[in-house]
Amino acid sequence: MLRDRKSPDHDPQALALGALGWVLGDSDRAERLLALTGLDADALRGGLGDPAVLGAVLEFLASHEPDLVAAAEALGVEPAQLMAARERL
Protein backbone atom coordinates (compact mmCIF):
# COMPACT_ATOMS: atom_id res chain seq x y z
CA MET A 1 0.00 0.00 0.00
CA LEU A 2 1.34 3.43 -0.90
CA ARG A 3 1.24 6.03 1.77
CA ASP A 4 0.69 9.72 1.30
CA ARG A 5 4.18 11.27 1.38
CA LYS A 6 2.60 14.54 2.55
CA SER A 7 1.34 12.82 5.70
CA PRO A 8 2.93 14.45 8.78
CA ASP A 9 4.09 11.10 10.11
CA HIS A 10 6.09 10.56 6.93
CA ASP A 11 7.27 14.12 6.36
CA PRO A 12 10.61 14.45 8.15
CA GLN A 13 10.30 18.22 8.46
CA ALA A 14 6.83 17.99 10.01
CA LEU A 15 7.99 15.31 12.44
CA ALA A 16 11.01 17.37 13.45
CA LEU A 17 8.87 20.47 13.96
CA GLY A 18 6.45 18.45 16.07
CA ALA A 19 9.36 17.11 18.09
CA LEU A 20 10.70 20.63 18.55
CA GLY A 21 7.31 21.76 19.83
CA TRP A 22 7.35 18.88 22.30
CA VAL A 23 10.88 19.74 23.47
CA LEU A 24 10.00 23.40 23.91
CA GLY A 25 6.95 22.47 25.98
CA ASP A 26 9.23 21.87 28.95
CA SER A 27 11.55 24.72 29.96
CA ASP A 28 14.25 22.47 31.44
CA ARG A 29 14.29 20.31 28.32
CA ALA A 30 14.33 23.40 26.10
CA GLU A 31 17.31 24.82 27.99
CA ARG A 32 19.10 21.47 27.65
CA LEU A 33 18.43 21.50 23.88
CA LEU A 34 19.98 24.94 23.53
CA ALA A 35 22.95 24.06 25.72
CA LEU A 36 23.72 20.77 23.98
CA THR A 37 23.17 21.92 20.40
CA GLY A 38 24.91 25.27 20.78
CA LEU A 39 21.89 26.99 19.26
CA ASP A 40 20.36 30.08 20.76
CA ALA A 41 16.70 31.08 20.54
CA ASP A 42 17.28 33.29 17.48
CA ALA A 43 19.17 30.58 15.59
CA LEU A 44 16.47 28.10 16.45
CA ARG A 45 13.70 30.40 15.22
CA GLY A 46 15.65 31.26 12.09
CA GLY A 47 16.41 27.62 11.36
CA LEU A 48 12.89 26.21 11.43
CA GLY A 49 13.15 25.38 7.73
CA ASP A 50 16.80 24.30 7.86
CA PRO A 51 17.30 20.52 7.70
CA ALA A 52 20.49 20.82 9.78
CA VAL A 53 18.68 22.58 12.63
CA LEU A 54 15.74 20.18 12.50
CA GLY A 55 18.15 17.25 12.38
CA ALA A 56 19.87 18.63 15.49
CA VAL A 57 16.53 18.56 17.31
CA LEU A 58 16.04 14.89 16.41
CA GLU A 59 19.67 14.12 17.28
CA PHE A 60 19.04 15.74 20.66
CA LEU A 61 16.15 13.33 21.23
CA ALA A 62 18.20 10.37 20.00
CA SER A 63 20.85 11.11 22.62
CA HIS A 64 18.38 10.55 25.48
CA GLU A 65 16.11 7.56 24.90
CA PRO A 66 13.49 8.47 27.53
CA ASP A 67 12.89 11.79 25.75
CA LEU A 68 12.83 10.06 22.37
CA VAL A 69 10.20 7.59 23.54
CA ALA A 70 8.13 10.28 25.27
CA ALA A 71 8.25 12.59 22.24
CA ALA A 72 7.25 9.77 19.91
CA GLU A 73 4.35 8.87 22.17
CA ALA A 74 3.20 12.50 22.32
CA LEU A 75 3.37 12.75 18.53
CA GLY A 76 1.61 9.42 18.00
CA VAL A 77 4.51 7.82 16.13
CA GLU A 78 7.10 5.16 16.79
CA PRO A 79 10.56 6.28 17.96
CA ALA A 80 11.96 4.64 14.81
CA GLN A 81 9.93 7.08 12.70
CA LEU A 82 11.65 10.00 14.40
CA MET A 83 15.04 8.42 13.78
CA ALA A 84 14.15 7.76 10.15
CA ALA A 85 13.16 11.41 9.82
CA ARG A 86 16.56 12.39 11.24
CA GLU A 87 18.26 10.32 8.56
CA ARG A 88 16.17 11.90 5.80
CA LEU A 89 16.79 15.51 6.85
Secondary structure, 3 states (H helix, E strand, C coil): CCCCCCCCCCCHHHHHHHHHHHHHCCHHHHHHHHHHHCCCHHHHHHCCCCHHHHHHHHHHHHCCHHHHHHHHHHHCCCHHHHHHHHHHC
